[in-house]
């Protein structure tokens, strides 16, 4: 068996000239230009950039913030959520409170209204097609009330008529 000899390390290549060349290139004087524009064009570009930064960017930011904050309302209407009005109110409150309530509105828009389904038999309500039953016109309510009063009067006369012969027998 041969004795194990460690491999001989090659000497590292001399990097001195390469480093010296890089230093000379870095120290070489160059003219620096801060902008591609010169004179009046530079002033005009700065004015345009100022308007974009001070006016256009905040308007776009506000529009995007508003569009994102009404998404739960749109989703609730699309999914025919029965509590879409309350979700809309929460979205508006979220705008006032800087977006803190927005995650709640988002979760509420995607939730399934289980208790509503237990109470009313459905978990979807068509929005904007019909007036809800509670908001029926007053004319129908008055007509129904008139029918009920007439029916009560009929029942009272029947009761009085059936009670009169019994009193005569006593």
SULJOHU-V553447 format. One record per backbone hydrogen bond with DSSP energy under -1.0 kcal/mol. NH is the residue of the N-H (numbers start at 1). CO is the residue of the C=O. Records with the same first field share a line. If there is no record, write none. Layout:
NH->CO ; CO
//
This chain:
19->15
20->16
21->17
22->18
23->19
24->20
25->21
26->22
27->23
41->38
43->39
44->40
45->41
46->42
47->43
48->44
49->45
50->46
51->47
52->48
53->49
54->50
55->51
56->51
57->52
59->55
60->56
61->57
62->58
63->59
64->60
65->61
66->62
67->63
68->64
69->65
70->66
74->70
75->71
76->72
77->73
78->74
79->75
81->76
84->81
87->83
88->84
89->85
90->86
91->87
92->88
93->89
94->90
95->91
96->92
97->93
99->94
105->101
106->102
107->103
108->104
109->105
110->106
114->112
117->113
118->114
119->115
120->116
121->117
125->80
135->132
141->137
142->138
143->139
144->140
145->141
146->142
147->143
148->144
149->145
150->146
151->147
152->148
153->149
154->150
155->151
156->152
157->153
158->154
159->155
160->156
161->157
162->158
163->159
164->160
167->163
168->164
169->165
//
